[in-house]
Amino acid sequence: MMQFLVAAPCSGSGKTTLTCALLAALKRRGADPCAFKSGPDYIDPMFHRAVLGVESHNLDLFFSAPDTVRALYAQGAAGHGAAVCEGAMGFYDGLGGVTDTASAWHLADTLGLPVLLVVPAKGASLTLAAQINGLKTFRTPSRIVGVLLNDCTSALYKMLKPMLERETGLPVLGHLPRLPEASIESRHLGLKTAGEIAGLQQKIALLADALVLDWVQLQALTDRPAPLAQPATRAPARTRIAVAQDEAFCFAYAETLEALTAAGAALVPFSPLHDAALPPELGGLYLPGGYPELYAGPLSENRSMRTSVRQAVEHGLPTVAECGGFLYLGQTLEDADGTVWPMAGVLPGEAKDAGRLVRFGYAALSADSDSMLFRAGESFPIHEFHHWDSTANGTAFTACKNEKMQWECGFANENFYAGFPHLYWAGTPLPQRFAAAAGDEFFVRHAVHLPVKCNSIYYSIRRLLFEVQTRDVFSLHRLSGVGIFITFRGK
């Protein structure tokens, strides 16, 4: 099975372009490839999905322990004929910008993946060999097995290939010429999303057509035994969780959604932009991140959906809202043109363009008290990446980036979490806790049809159970005219 990681000396070298070209070419050759992305980026996996038509998965050694990353890789690669992982930033750029922790190299070394180094050929010649040799020897083992030249004409490739192979000892496996007609536009959070690119499939086809590659040598250098995946376990569906999925809300990790499904949640996609109201018979609501600031007008003008969401949250529907979803629950949201629009009005904050990246990067989120997702004193890895900020970011948690940079954030209670931090749910207790809360809600609201007028009775019971750590110990099992039955969950 061909397995490799695509890396580069720095961002902007063409990793995503080469990865998409490789995936499309592998698909044409009948290799049935799968794709992964090193790090927390949401957008690059969208392009992988656009090529393959199947999920691409994030692998992040800040979010997850090495064994969890290995298991996620094995699960994602199972049944496929090739696995391509796209690196992030520069090859060795890791945590804090000054370590190799959670870098593309760290991931390749953890998974034992061969590395293809993408090097832009424009503007240099022999110096490229010095750069490649530096990357090759900076860590042992570097895992680099070959070089791909980007933005490189056929004539330049013929000149550079023998020189680079002689100077570095690495094979130069192929090249991709500059294709202005296949370029992908960017914006403030990176590339535009795959769904926004006009003619994306045609652009990817052009890239695959233009890719020149020594497939025999690539096979020889990257062939590895297929990773062994553990049999997947999935709890029976016991609740329905609505998941916002449209142009405005598109930043959800595939692994998070898969973990929620495995925990017993049937996921119901809906669009805050286009649908009139939330789907029926829900036990929970998940509002992930995205670009609500670019769609603030249409989101605001969909008054029936804003009302539906506000009423559901106010009536206690277990809800999680991350970053863009958090902004949607606020009072107002300023769009990219400076116009301020009303939002769902659940939370007190007003969101505006800060004009810069705000609290960018990895951090650790510590809970100050028990809530639906968290227990007092627990700490989870998070990631923030946004140019918009709110006048009320919450105080339920403490986020710590380093000794000098800490801040309060987030809102939480026994049926709610909202905040700017992006959470990575796979390999944590978060999916089980959310599914348990949503399962309790779903059963009472829809299996026994407890009317809204009984809210005070129901939430008094839920609060009492919550106070004794219900999400880890008890589950509300059945409600009838004669009493409440509770199932004990063994620890």
Secondary structure, 3 states (H helix, E strand, C coil): CEEEEEECCCCCCCHHHHHHHHHHHHHHCCCCEEEEEECCCCHHHHHHHHHHCCCEEEECCCCCCHHHHHHHHHHHHCCCCEEEEECCCCCCCCHHHCCCCCCHHHHHHHHCCCEEEEEECCCCCHHHHHHHHHHHHCCCCCCEEEEEEECCCHHHHHHHHHHHHHHHCCCEEEEECCCHHHCCCEECCEECCHHHCCCHHHHHHHHHHHCEECHHHHHHHHECCCCCCCCCCCCCCCEEEEEECCCCCCECCHHHHHHHHHCCEEEEEECCCCCCCCCCCCCEEEECECCHHHHHHHHHHCHHHHHHHHHHHHCCCCEEEECHHHHHCCCEEECCCCCEEECCCCCCCEEEEEEEEEEEEEEEEEECCCCCCCCCCCEEEEEEEEEEEECCCECCEEEEEECCEEEEEEEEECCEEEECCEECCCCCCHHHHHHHHHHHHHHHHHHCCCCHHHHHHHHHHHHHHHHCCHHHHEEEEEEECCEEEEEECCC
